[in-house]
Amino acid sequence: MEEQQEQQTSGELISSWLDFRRLSWSDLSRRSRISITHLSKIRNGHITQPSAGTLRRIAEALGMDYRILLPTAPFDDWKTG
């Protein structure tokens, strides 16, 4: 019997990557030039589908391909690559 994994929210996925990169949300705000208020809304689930532009800026700040942050790409498939 296969275990079905729940899909992470954008905020959870970004949090996982921040932990992996050993960065804080404040670091991400500075690097991406996205306000901490906007990032907080993503983190807390008030913004569930960030825009493509926002995802690109976050991904660039984390040194990764933005497609990793799309909801269909599980974190575990990419963190070792």
C-alpha positions as CSV (number, residue, x, y, z in Angstrom):
1,M,0.0,0.0,0.0
2,E,1.5,3.3,-1.1
3,E,1.5,6.2,1.3
4,Q,-0.1,9.4,-0.2
5,Q,1.9,12.5,0.5
6,E,0.2,15.8,1.2
7,Q,1.2,18.6,-1.0
8,Q,3.1,21.4,0.7
9,T,1.9,24.9,0.6
10,S,4.1,27.5,-1.0
11,G,5.0,28.8,2.5
12,E,5.9,25.3,3.7
13,L,8.0,24.6,0.6
14,I,9.9,27.9,0.9
15,S,10.4,27.3,4.6
16,S,11.9,23.9,3.8
17,W,14.3,25.5,1.3
18,L,15.2,28.3,3.8
19,D,16.1,25.6,6.3
20,F,18.1,23.7,3.7
21,R,20.0,26.9,2.7
22,R,20.3,28.0,6.4
23,L,18.6,31.3,5.7
24,S,15.9,33.2,7.5
25,W,12.8,34.9,6.1
26,S,14.5,38.2,6.7
27,D,17.5,37.0,4.6
28,L,15.1,36.0,1.9
29,S,13.4,39.4,2.0
30,R,16.7,41.2,1.6
31,R,18.0,38.9,-1.2
32,S,14.7,38.8,-3.2
33,R,13.7,42.5,-2.5
34,I,10.3,41.2,-1.5
35,S,8.8,42.9,1.6
36,I,8.8,40.8,4.8
37,T,5.1,41.6,5.0
38,H,4.4,40.0,1.7
39,L,6.6,37.0,2.5
40,S,4.8,36.6,5.9
41,K,1.5,36.4,4.0
42,I,3.0,33.6,1.9
43,R,4.4,31.9,5.0
44,N,1.2,32.0,6.9
45,G,-1.0,30.9,4.0
46,H,-2.8,34.2,3.4
47,I,-1.3,34.1,-0.1
48,T,-1.6,30.6,-1.3
49,Q,-0.6,31.0,-4.9
50,P,2.2,33.6,-5.3
51,S,2.7,35.1,-8.7
52,A,5.2,33.7,-11.1
53,G,7.3,36.8,-10.7
54,T,7.4,36.4,-6.9
55,L,8.3,32.8,-7.2
56,R,11.1,33.7,-9.7
57,R,12.5,36.3,-7.3
58,I,12.4,33.9,-4.4
59,A,14.0,31.1,-6.4
60,E,16.8,33.4,-7.6
61,A,17.4,34.5,-4.0
62,L,17.7,30.9,-3.0
63,G,19.9,30.0,-5.9
64,M,17.5,27.6,-7.5
65,D,15.2,27.1,-10.5
66,Y,11.8,28.7,-9.9
67,R,10.0,25.6,-11.2
68,I,11.1,23.8,-8.0
69,L,8.7,26.1,-6.1
70,L,5.7,25.3,-8.3
71,P,3.1,23.2,-6.4
72,T,3.7,20.1,-8.5
73,A,7.4,19.7,-7.7
74,P,8.0,17.9,-4.3
75,F,10.8,19.3,-2.2
76,D,12.3,15.9,-1.6
77,D,12.9,15.3,-5.3
78,W,15.1,18.3,-5.7
79,K,17.0,18.9,-2.4
80,T,19.6,16.3,-3.2
81,G,20.1,17.3,-6.8
